[in-house]
Amino acid sequence: MDAKKLLAELGMSGHPAGLGGCHVSGGHFEACAHDMVVFDGGSGSRLAESDGDTVMVWHASLSETRSGSLLGYDRLRIVCDESWELHMLLSRIEQRRKLLYADHARHCLVESLLCCQKSRQYPGVLASCWQKCASYYLADAICALNSCIPGSSHMLDALRSMQKAGRHIETVTKTVGTERATPTLLERISKSAVGLADMAGYISQTIEPKRDYFVKNSMPSDCYFYLCHSSRESFVNLMSSSGRKPELEYILKTAFDVESDSNLVMQHVKLVEKSCNELLGEPRN
């Protein structure tokens, strides 16, 4: 991929930009898109092609303050930075890396607890959806406590080898439901994940190629984890913008492979709450 050529084709040559994601950090799959961050003061993302490669172009701001976003820029491979502003931002991130991970972990734990509260407030399908979201925020927090923010397609594999908060990883795997994954179910979940992403205005074209890769390589649990994790942002966005949408419940039921046993959902909520509260109470080294 010729990053500078792509920037020129997109009319973004004058902005600081860098390459990130798993193609830079290592461990990418053949189905993984390249990630390029362009600091043009914008937000959101778009899909592009460069020399036959799929590229996810993320719009960003040099004045970003959110810890999770800043950590996403950490160790970017700079493509263009005539003003040296991106160099300075990356230097500040490096200096504050430990604090940023701690702050992001706390943020994710708080979000997880909020999702647990919503799971108690909503009936039926939505209760299970919020519980799954809580489990995924807990997973994000555990990754941050281990000083990494892997992409959702690599997260379950990363969790398997983590040392910090190890016993809480079991809470995640127990309450997400990866053991239920079958090729037929994964196909249904992926179609619903695509539909949710489209409804939320997110890019959906990368979802099914990744599902195909996981299934082809006999990685059903990783696929299940990725698909449901990718639906979380779509779900949270849709619910925050319009509140409860009864017409969404059919697609949500499949996208999150919801648990129909309300008692089991509440058991999972309690497990996630317990892990979150314990992690919030632990000192940060």
C-alpha positions as CSV (number, residue, x, y, z in Angstrom):
1,M,0.0,0.0,0.0
2,D,1.3,3.4,-1.0
3,A,0.0,5.6,1.9
4,K,1.2,8.9,0.4
5,K,-0.4,8.1,-2.9
6,L,-3.7,7.3,-1.1
7,L,-3.5,10.6,0.8
8,A,-3.1,12.5,-2.5
9,E,-6.0,10.6,-4.1
10,L,-8.2,11.5,-1.1
11,G,-7.2,15.1,-1.2
12,M,-5.6,14.9,2.2
13,S,-1.9,15.4,1.5
14,G,-1.7,18.6,3.5
15,H,-2.7,16.9,6.8
16,P,-0.6,15.0,9.3
17,A,-1.3,11.3,9.0
18,G,0.0,7.9,10.2
19,L,-0.5,4.2,9.8
20,G,-1.7,2.2,12.8
21,G,-3.6,-0.9,13.8
22,C,-2.6,-4.5,13.5
23,H,-0.7,-4.1,10.2
24,V,1.8,-1.9,12.1
25,S,1.8,-3.7,15.5
26,G,1.9,-7.1,14.0
27,G,-0.4,-10.2,14.1
28,H,-2.8,-9.1,11.4
29,F,-5.1,-11.5,9.5
30,E,-5.4,-11.5,5.7
31,A,-8.9,-10.2,6.2
32,C,-7.8,-7.2,8.3
33,A,-7.9,-3.7,6.7
34,H,-5.0,-1.3,6.9
35,D,-5.6,1.6,9.3
36,M,-4.7,5.1,8.4
37,V,-5.4,8.1,10.7
38,V,-5.6,11.5,9.1
39,F,-5.5,14.5,11.5
40,D,-7.8,16.8,9.6
41,G,-9.9,17.9,12.6
42,G,-12.7,15.6,11.5
43,S,-14.3,12.5,13.0
44,G,-15.7,9.2,11.8
45,S,-14.2,6.9,9.1
46,R,-14.3,5.9,5.5
47,L,-13.3,2.8,3.5
48,A,-10.8,3.2,0.7
49,E,-8.7,1.1,-1.7
50,S,-5.0,1.4,-2.4
51,D,-3.1,-1.0,-4.7
52,G,-5.6,-3.7,-4.0
53,D,-5.5,-3.3,-0.2
54,T,-8.5,-2.3,1.9
55,V,-7.8,0.8,4.0
56,M,-9.9,2.1,6.9
57,V,-9.3,5.9,7.0
58,W,-10.0,7.5,10.3
59,H,-10.5,11.2,10.7
60,A,-9.0,12.7,13.9
61,S,-8.0,15.8,15.7
62,L,-4.6,16.8,17.1
63,S,-6.5,18.3,20.0
64,E,-8.0,15.0,21.1
65,T,-8.2,14.5,24.8
66,R,-10.0,11.1,25.3
67,S,-7.6,8.6,26.7
68,G,-8.9,5.7,24.6
69,S,-8.5,7.6,21.3
70,L,-5.1,8.9,22.2
71,L,-3.9,5.3,22.9
72,G,-5.2,4.4,19.5
73,Y,-2.7,6.8,18.1
74,D,0.2,5.5,20.2
75,R,3.1,4.2,18.0
76,L,1.6,5.4,14.8
77,R,4.0,5.1,11.9
78,I,4.1,8.6,10.6
79,V,3.4,9.1,6.9
80,C,3.1,12.9,6.6
81,D,3.8,15.5,9.3
82,E,5.4,18.7,7.8
83,S,4.4,20.8,10.8
84,W,5.8,18.2,13.3
85,E,2.5,18.5,15.3
86,L,1.9,14.8,15.0
87,H,5.4,14.1,16.2
88,M,4.8,16.2,19.3
89,L,1.4,14.6,20.0
90,L,2.9,11.1,19.8
91,S,5.7,12.3,22.2
92,R,3.1,13.5,24.7
93,I,1.2,10.2,24.4
94,E,4.4,8.2,25.1
95,Q,5.2,10.3,28.2
96,R,1.7,9.8,29.5
97,R,1.1,6.3,28.3
98,K,0.8,4.7,31.8
99,L,-1.7,7.3,33.0
100,L,-3.7,7.0,29.8
101,Y,-4.1,3.3,30.1
102,A,-5.2,3.7,33.8
103,D,-7.7,6.3,32.8
104,H,-9.1,4.3,29.9
105,A,-9.4,1.2,32.1
106,R,-11.4,3.2,34.7
107,H,-13.6,4.7,32.0
108,C,-14.4,1.2,30.6
109,L,-15.1,-0.2,34.0
110,V,-17.6,2.7,34.7
111,E,-19.2,2.1,31.3
112,S,-19.6,-1.5,32.1
113,L,-21.3,-0.8,35.4
114,L,-23.6,1.7,33.7
115,C,-24.5,-1.1,31.2
116,C,-25.3,-3.4,34.1
117,Q,-27.7,-0.8,35.5
118,K,-29.4,-0.6,32.1
119,S,-29.7,-4.3,32.0
120,R,-31.7,-4.2,35.2
121,Q,-33.9,-1.4,33.9
122,Y,-34.8,-2.9,30.5
123,P,-36.9,-6.1,30.0
124,G,-36.3,-9.0,27.7
125,V,-34.0,-8.7,24.7
126,L,-32.6,-5.3,25.7
127,A,-31.6,-6.6,29.1
128,S,-29.4,-9.3,27.5
129,C,-28.0,-6.8,25.0
130,W,-26.9,-4.4,27.8
131,Q,-25.4,-7.3,29.7
132,K,-23.3,-8.3,26.7
133,C,-22.2,-4.7,26.3
134,A,-21.2,-4.7,30.0
135,S,-19.1,-7.8,29.4
136,Y,-17.3,-6.3,26.4
137,Y,-16.5,-3.0,28.3
138,L,-15.0,-5.2,31.1
139,A,-12.9,-6.9,28.4
140,D,-11.8,-3.5,27.1
141,A,-10.8,-2.6,30.7
142,I,-8.8,-5.7,31.2
143,C,-6.9,-5.1,28.0
144,A,-6.1,-1.5,29.1
145,L,-4.9,-2.8,32.5
146,N,-2.5,-5.0,30.5
147,S,-1.4,-1.9,28.5
148,C,-2.9,-2.8,25.2
149,I,-5.9,-2.0,23.1
150,P,-6.2,-4.7,20.5
151,G,-8.8,-4.5,17.7
152,S,-12.0,-6.5,18.4
153,S,-11.0,-9.2,16.0
154,H,-7.8,-9.9,18.0
155,M,-9.1,-9.2,21.5
156,L,-10.1,-12.7,22.6
157,D,-6.8,-14.1,21.5
158,A,-5.0,-11.3,23.4
159,L,-7.1,-11.9,26.5
160,R,-5.9,-15.6,26.6
161,S,-2.3,-14.5,27.2
162,M,-2.9,-11.7,29.6
163,Q,-1.5,-11.8,33.2
164,K,-3.1,-8.8,35.0
165,A,-6.7,-9.3,36.1
166,G,-6.5,-12.9,34.9
167,R,-9.3,-14.2,37.0
168,H,-11.7,-11.5,35.7
169,I,-11.1,-12.8,32.1
170,E,-13.1,-15.8,33.1
171,T,-16.0,-13.5,33.9
172,V,-15.8,-12.1,30.4
173,T,-15.7,-15.5,28.6
174,K,-18.4,-16.9,30.9
175,T,-20.8,-14.0,30.3
176,V,-20.3,-13.4,26.6
177,G,-21.3,-16.8,25.4
178,T,-18.5,-17.8,22.9
179,E,-19.1,-21.5,23.6
180,R,-22.4,-21.2,21.7
181,A,-20.6,-20.4,18.4
182,T,-21.4,-22.6,15.3
183,P,-20.9,-21.8,11.6
184,T,-24.7,-21.4,11.1
185,L,-25.1,-19.1,14.1
186,L,-22.1,-17.0,13.1
187,E,-23.6,-16.4,9.7
188,R,-26.8,-15.2,11.2
189,I,-25.0,-13.0,13.8
190,S,-22.8,-11.5,11.1
191,K,-25.8,-10.5,8.9
192,S,-27.4,-8.8,11.9
193,A,-24.2,-7.1,12.8
194,V,-24.0,-5.7,9.2
195,G,-27.6,-4.5,9.5
196,L,-26.9,-2.8,12.8
197,A,-23.8,-1.1,11.6
198,D,-25.6,0.2,8.5
199,M,-28.5,1.5,10.7
200,A,-26.0,3.3,13.0
201,G,-24.1,4.8,10.1
202,Y,-20.9,2.8,10.6
203,I,-18.8,0.9,8.1
204,S,-20.1,-2.7,7.6
205,Q,-18.2,-4.0,4.6
206,T,-15.4,-5.5,6.7
207,I,-17.6,-7.6,8.9
208,E,-18.5,-10.5,6.7
209,P,-14.9,-11.0,5.2
210,K,-13.6,-11.3,8.8
211,R,-16.4,-13.8,9.6
212,D,-15.4,-15.9,6.5
213,Y,-11.7,-15.8,7.6
214,F,-12.5,-17.0,11.2
215,V,-14.8,-19.8,10.0
216,K,-12.3,-20.9,7.3
217,N,-9.5,-21.1,10.0
218,S,-11.7,-22.8,12.6
219,M,-11.8,-19.9,15.0
220,P,-15.5,-19.9,16.0
221,S,-15.0,-18.4,19.5
222,D,-12.9,-15.5,18.2
223,C,-15.5,-14.9,15.5
224,Y,-18.4,-14.9,17.9
225,F,-16.5,-12.5,20.2
226,Y,-15.6,-10.2,17.3
227,L,-19.1,-10.0,15.8
228,C,-20.9,-9.2,19.1
229,H,-18.2,-6.7,20.1
230,S,-18.5,-5.0,16.8
231,S,-22.3,-4.7,17.4
232,R,-21.8,-3.0,20.7
233,E,-20.9,0.4,19.3
234,S,-23.8,0.2,16.8
235,F,-26.2,-0.7,19.6
236,V,-25.1,2.0,22.0
237,N,-25.2,4.6,19.3
238,L,-28.7,3.7,18.2
239,M,-30.0,3.5,21.8
240,S,-28.5,6.8,22.8
241,S,-29.9,8.6,19.8
242,S,-33.4,7.3,19.9
243,G,-34.0,5.5,23.2
244,R,-35.8,2.1,23.1
245,K,-36.7,1.0,19.6
246,P,-39.0,-2.0,19.7
247,E,-38.6,-2.5,15.9
248,L,-34.9,-3.2,16.6
249,E,-35.4,-6.1,18.9
250,Y,-35.6,-8.7,16.3
251,I,-32.2,-7.8,14.7
252,L,-30.7,-7.3,18.2
253,K,-31.8,-10.7,19.3
254,T,-29.6,-12.3,16.6
255,A,-26.8,-9.8,16.6
256,F,-26.1,-10.4,20.3
257,D,-27.3,-14.0,20.4
258,V,-29.3,-12.9,23.4
259,E,-30.0,-15.1,26.4
260,S,-33.7,-15.8,26.9
261,D,-33.3,-16.9,30.5
262,S,-33.7,-13.6,32.5
263,N,-32.4,-15.2,35.7
264,L,-29.2,-16.2,33.9
265,V,-28.9,-12.7,32.5
266,M,-29.1,-11.3,36.0
267,Q,-26.5,-13.8,37.2
268,H,-24.2,-12.6,34.5
269,V,-24.8,-9.0,35.4
270,K,-23.8,-9.7,39.0
271,L,-20.6,-11.4,37.9
272,V,-19.6,-8.5,35.7
273,E,-20.5,-6.0,38.5
274,K,-18.4,-7.9,41.0
275,S,-15.4,-7.9,38.6
276,C,-15.7,-4.2,37.8
277,N,-16.0,-3.2,41.5
278,E,-13.0,-5.3,42.4
279,L,-10.9,-3.9,39.6
280,L,-12.0,-0.3,40.5
281,G,-10.9,-0.9,44.1
282,E,-7.4,-2.3,43.2
283,P,-4.4,0.0,43.3
284,R,-2.8,0.9,40.0
285,N,0.9,-0.1,39.8
